[in-house]
């Protein structure tokens, strides 16, 4: 079966850096997405990786290793507004998105 | 209005009721999706429409019936639901049904409670 694993919850301190990991086992691979979802709101797109390496977008970076079936989202200079759930999703060989259950990130002052 | 909108935002219904969820996208996209989001579970894809034609139906019970009258509107008709159907129902759209870096744009969701 297809599977996306991410930690259920993480806690970090304002101003610090946090790394949220995602491992996947899917039938084929056509890209990996990270979304942010604040409580009671819509998921919003953060990043897309299809080739190995690091993609940087401001305070948010995403890394992909296809051979290891592994990605991480790095958030720098954490702000209180970064408290949210972070969803990892992989597009499989049928171009269908397979979603992880999300990582709830709690930021403490 | 911009982006993807959904109505109602909250819905409480009995198991014998019939109701409909509405989604509208103002992005000129050709693909629209219905997802179910339950607490601490992955998003479950329910239906995919591409240019108003259903291209995906992930073994969803017949008590959920989608309708896509045009590329901007998507409905989810509900009847004789079960309490386990209580969840957040998210609508999304994308330029095409798959491929490339096409991200999906989500609506705020309808929080459904079945009594």
Interface residues (C-beta under 8 A of the other chain):
Chain A: X4 X8 X30 X31 X33 X40 X41 X42 X43 X44 X45 X48 X50 X87 X89 X91 X94 X95 X96 X97 X98 X99 X100 X101 X102
Chain B: X4 X40 X41 X42 X43 X44 X45 X56 X90 X97 X98 X99 X100 X101 X103 X104 X105 X106 X107 X108 X109
